[in-house]
Each structure stands twice: as structure tokens, then as C-alpha cells.
Amino acid sequence: MAVLLVKNLQLKCTRCVAGGCSNTPELENGIALHSILYSSDDRPQAKKRRKKWVDFVMQKRAKWEPSKSSAICSVHFKPEDF
């Protein structure tokens, strides 16, 4: 999942929203949460990134709806995404 990451340091989400994953932030183990850009960001790049992340989550969670606090953990990204 090659994308530019945006880290939100004020996340309200405490767990990864990806299907089958319930990781929490464990910085000592290299696991961080990365917020999914919310729909109010109208920049084309932001819309494209948001769609990619939402589509990824919906592969296993078809009825899932993103919120302002939705986040994906770093386990779901490749090292080159950072």
C-alpha cells in the first residue's frame, strides 16, 4: 500500500480499523496509528489517498464507515511508505 503517510498526533482512535487487526499504538515495537484523512479535505491528492485507505479497510469490512477518528496501524504499510 504505497502512499504518503500523514500522522495525526491527536488521534481519538485507539485501535487499527483494518479488518482482522486490533493493534494499538506500541511505539517501542514500531506500531503507530495513522489517521485516515477525513472527507472535508478536498485536495485531489487527499481524496485519492483517502479512497485508497478506505478501499483497503473495506476489503474485509464491507459495511464499515470511516470517521474522523479512524486510523490504520503501521503494520499495513511497507517500509518505503514511510
Secondary structure, DSSP 8 states (H G I E B T S, - for coil): --------TT----S--STT-----BGGGTB-EEE---TT---HHHHHHHHHHHHHHHTT-TT----TT-EEEGGGS-GGG-
